[in-house]
Amino acid sequence: MILNRWYKITAIFLVVFAFCLLQIGTGFAKIGGGDILFSDTKGMKNVTFSHKIHVTDQEKKCPDCHVKIFKMKKGSTDKDNALTMKSINEGKFCGTCHGEKKIAFSPKGSCNKCHNTAK
């Protein structure tokens, strides 16, 4: 009888453990990947931010941008319309790397490099 109880407990544990592994696997698949669409672009084409280009192709690490430049909360850069070309040109958000004498191309005169996604 006690042995039968342990079989049930073990079976429940294994099911819960397997479920947790699947959830963790799903979460890790999203970390460092995927595109983020910015559609509030004031009449310009939308902007699609590619983690692949920035993380994989440019060999950046998550802490290079998170949480110093970008919070890890969806929509945080949209709060109070914080992410604008003005803020980028002031060296905030994308402008931390993209701008005058920065490590990546300047957004000035390069609109189509970012604003390249149809509305």
Buried (B, 14 or more C-beta within 10 A) or exposed (E): EEEEEEEEEEEEEEEEEEEEEEEEEEEEEEEBEEEEEBEEBEEBBBBBBEBEEBBEEEEBEEEBBEEEBBEEEEEEBEEEEEBBBEBBBEBBBBBBBBBEEBEBEBBEEEEEEBBEBEE
